[in-house]
Every structure is written in C-alpha cells, then in structure tokens.
Amino acid sequence: MAMMDGGMFKWIGMLSTIFFMPAILLSLSFFVLYVLGKIEARVLKFFGWLVVLFLWLTSILSFIYGAYSIHMSCKMKNSMTGMMKEKGKMQQQGAEESGVYVK
C-alpha cells in the first residue's frame, strides 16, 4: 500500500473544511423542513422557513469561502515560489560576479 504524501493530506483537509460545515447546515435544514411538514401553526411555519433560508444561505457562503481560501492559498504558494526562484537567481548572479564558483 502506497503512503500518501503531505500534500495529499493538505488537500483532504481543505476539502473537508469546505464540505463539513455546509453538510451539517443542510442536514439541520432537512430536519427543520421535516418538522415544518408536521406543524399547522402559520407563525411557526413562517419562522421555520426563515430558519431554512438562513441555513441554506450560510451553507452557500461557507462553501464559497472555503473555495476562495483554497484558491488564495494556492496563489500565495505560487507567488512565494516565484519570489524564492528570483532571489536564488540574484544570489547566484552576485556570487558569479564576485568570482565565487556556484554549483
């Protein structure tokens, strides 16, 4: 059995972060809708629909925030890698100009 590298665990953690909160909120929404089917009072039904709407809105926003977080972390990683490459090139050029052999 092959071992997973650290990058794979990072992605699993990020994806679980994205899907965990919406899954809980949508499950709560299901049970609220189930109870709404059994309630006859108009005020409670209206309140239940507001709760369901709030839960759906929260789950959508948390999914979007999770996707945005992953996008920004990948973007930051790529920009940091590029900056480190540039810094390495500048150090190598400085060493070559000073006559130091760099492998």
SEZA-219330 format. One record per residue: x, y, z of N, C-alpha, C, CB in turn. Coordinates in steps of 0.1 Angstrom, whole numbers, padded with zeros to 4 digits, always signed. Glycine has a CB too. Layout:
N
XYZXYZXYZXYZ
...
//
This chain:
103
+0008-0012+0000+0000+0000+0000+0009+0012+0000-0010+0000+0012
+0006+0021-0009+0014+0033-0011+0011+0043+0000+0013+0039-0025
+0021+0050+0005+0019+0061+0015+0015+0074+0008+0031+0063+0024
+0006+0081+0014+0002+0094+0008+0012+0105+0013-0012+0098+0012
+0016+0114+0004+0025+0124+0008+0018+0135+0015+0032+0130-0005
+0025+0145+0021+0019+0155+0029+0010+0164+0021+0030+0163+0035
+0013+0166+0009+0004+0175+0000-0010+0169-0001+0010+0176-0013
-0011+0156-0002-0024+0149-0003-0032+0151+0010-0022+0134-0006
-0026+0150+0021-0033+0153+0034-0038+0167+0035-0024+0149+0046
-0030+0177+0030-0034+0191+0030-0046+0193+0022-0022+0199+0025
-0047+0187+0010-0059+0188+0001-0071+0181+0008-0056+0182-0012
-0069+0170+0014-0080+0163+0020-0085+0172+0032-0076+0150+0026
-0076+0178+0039-0081+0187+0050-0088+0199+0045-0069+0192+0058
-0083+0205+0034-0090+0217+0028-0104+0213+0023-0082+0223+0017
-0105+0202+0016-0118+0198+0011-0128+0194+0022-0116+0186+0001
-0123+0188+0032-0132+0185+0044-0136+0198+0050-0125+0176+0054
-0128+0208+0051-0132+0221+0056-0143+0227+0048-0120+0230+0057
-0142+0226+0035-0152+0232+0026-0165+0225+0027-0147+0231+0011
-0165+0212+0028-0178+0204+0028-0184+0201+0041-0176+0192+0020
-0176+0202+0052-0181+0199+0065-0192+0208+0070-0169+0199+0075
-0190+0220+0070-0200+0230+0076-0212+0230+0067-0194+0244+0076
-0211+0231+0054-0224+0230+0046-0232+0217+0048-0221+0232+0031
-0225+0206+0050-0232+0193+0052-0240+0193+0065-0221+0182+0052
-0234+0199+0075-0241+0200+0088-0253+0209+0087-0231+0205+0099
-0251+0221+0081-0261+0230+0079-0273+0225+0071-0256+0243+0073
-0270+0218+0060-0280+0212+0051-0287+0201+0058-0274+0208+0038
-0280+0193+0067-0287+0183+0075-0297+0189+0084-0277+0174+0082
-0293+0200+0091-0302+0207+0100-0314+0212+0092-0295+0218+0107
-0311+0218+0080-0322+0223+0072-0332+0212+0069-0316+0229+0059
-0327+0200+0066-0336+0189+0063-0345+0186+0074-0328+0176+0059
-0340+0185+0086-0348+0182+0098-0358+0193+0101-0339+0180+0110
-0354+0206+0099-0363+0217+0101-0375+0216+0091-0356+0231+0099
-0372+0213+0078-0382+0211+0068-0391+0199+0072-0376+0209+0054
-0385+0189+0077-0393+0177+0081-0403+0181+0092-0384+0166+0086
-0399+0189+0102-0407+0193+0113-0418+0203+0107-0399+0200+0124
-0414+0211+0097-0424+0220+0092-0435+0213+0085-0417+0229+0081
-0433+0201+0080-0444+0194+0074-0454+0189+0084-0438+0182+0067
-0450+0188+0096-0460+0184+0107-0466+0195+0115-0452+0175+0116
-0461+0207+0113-0466+0219+0120-0478+0225+0113-0455+0229+0123
-0488+0229+0120-0500+0235+0115-0500+0250+0117-0513+0229+0121
-0494+0255+0127-0494+0270+0130-0487+0278+0120-0488+0272+0144
-0493+0288+0115-0487+0296+0104-0474+0304+0109-0497+0307+0099
-0474+0309+0121-0463+0316+0126-0451+0307+0127-0466+0322+0140
-0453+0295+0132-0441+0286+0133-0436+0282+0120-0445+0274+0142
-0446+0280+0110-0442+0276+0097-0433+0287+0090-0454+0273+0088
-0438+0300+0092-0430+0311+0087-0416+0312+0093-0438+0324+0089
-0416+0310+0106-0403+0310+0113-0394+0299+0108-0405+0309+0128
-0399+0287+0106-0392+0276+0101-0386+0278+0087-0401+0263+0101
-0394+0285+0079-0389+0288+0065-0378+0298+0066-0400+0293+0056
-0379+0308+0075-0368+0317+0077-0355+0310+0082-0372+0328+0087
-0357+0301+0091-0345+0293+0096-0339+0285+0084-0349+0283+0107
-0347+0279+0076-0342+0271+0065-0335+0280+0055-0354+0263+0058
-0341+0291+0052-0334+0301+0043-0321+0305+0048-0343+0313+0041
-0320+0308+0061-0307+0312+0068-0297+0301+0067-0310+0316+0082
-0301+0289+0070-0292+0277+0069-0287+0275+0055-0299+0265+0074
-0295+0276+0045-0291+0275+0031-0281+0286+0027-0303+0275+0022
-0284+0298+0031-0275+0310+0028-0262+0308+0035-0282+0323+0033
-0262+0304+0047-0249+0301+0055-0241+0290+0048-0252+0298+0069
-0248+0279+0044-0240+0268+0038-0234+0273+0025-0249+0256+0036
-0241+0281+0017-0236+0285+0004-0224+0295+0006-0247+0293-0004
-0225+0304+0016-0214+0313+0019-0202+0306+0024-0219+0324+0029
-0204+0296+0033-0193+0288+0038-0186+0280+0027-0197+0279+0050
-0193+0275+0018-0187+0268+0006-0179+0277-0002-0198+0261-0002
-0185+0289-0005-0178+0299-0013-0165+0303-0006-0187+0311-0016
-0166+0306+0007-0154+0310+0015-0143+0299+0014-0158+0313+0029
-0147+0287+0016-0137+0276+0015-0130+0275+0002-0144+0263+0019
-0138+0276-0009-0132+0276-0022-0123+0288-0024-0143+0276-0033
-0127+0299-0019-0118+0311-0020-0105+0310-0012-0126+0324-0016
-0106+0304-0001-0094+0301+0008-0084+0292+0000-0098+0295+0021
-0090+0282-0006-0081+0273-0013-0074+0280-0025-0088+0260-0018
-0082+0288-0032-0077+0295-0043-0066+0305-0039-0088+0303-0051
-0068+0312-0028-0058+0322-0024-0046+0315-0018-0064+0331-0013
-0047+0303-0011-0035+0297-0006-0027+0291-0018-0039+0285+0003
-0033+0286-0028-0025+0282-0040-0019+0293-0047-0035+0274-0050
-0026+0304-0048-0020+0316-0054-0008+0321-0046-0031+0327-0056
-0009+0322-0033+0002+0326-0024+0014+0317-0025-0003+0328-0010
+0011+0304-0026+0022+0294-0027+0030+0296-0040+0017+0280-0026
+0022+0298-0051+0029+0300-0064+0037+0313-0064+0018+0300-0075
+0032+0324-0058+0039+0337-0058+0051+0336-0049+0030+0348-0053
+0050+0329-0038+0062+0327-0029+0073+0319-0036+0058+0320-0016
+0069+0309-0043+0078+0300-0051+0085+0309-0061+0071+0288-0057
+0078+0317-0068+0084+0326-0078+0094+0336-0072+0073+0333-0086
+0090+0341-0061+0099+0351-0054+0112+0344-0049+0092+0357-0042
+0111+0332-0044+0123+0324-0040+0132+0321-0052+0119+0312-0032
+0126+0318-0063+0134+0315-0075+0142+0327-0079+0125+0310-0086
+0135+0339-0079+0141+0351-0083+0153+0355-0073+0131+0363-0083
+0150+0353-0061+0161+0355-0050+0173+0346-0053+0155+0354-0036
+0170+0334-0056+0181+0324-0058+0189+0328-0071+0176+0310-0060
+0182+0333-0081+0189+0338-0093+0198+0350-0090+0179+0341-0104
+0193+0359-0082+0200+0371-0079+0212+0367-0070+0191+0381-0071
+0211+0358-0061+0222+0354-0053+0233+0347-0061+0218+0344-0042
+0228+0339-0071+0238+0332-0080+0245+0342-0089+0230+0321-0088
+0238+0352-0094+0245+0362-0102+0255+0369-0094+0234+0371-0108
+0251+0373-0082+0261+0380-0073+0273+0372-0070+0254+0384-0060
+0271+0359-0068+0283+0350-0065+0291+0349-0077+0278+0337-0060
+0286+0348-0089+0293+0346-0101+0301+0359-0104+0284+0343-0113
+0295+0370-0102+0302+0383-0104+0314+0385-0094+0293+0395-0103
+0313+0380-0082+0324+0381-0073+0334+0371-0075+0318+0380-0059
+0332+0361-0084+0342+0351-0087+0341+0339-0079+0356+0357-0085
+0331+0337-0072+0328+0325-0064+0322+0315-0073+0320+0328-0051
+0327+0302-0072+0321+0292-0081+0308+0287-0074+0331+0281-0083
+0297+0287-0081+0285+0282-0075+0280+0270-0084+0274+0293-0075
+0277+0260-0078+0273+0248-0085+0258+0248-0087+0276+0235-0077
//
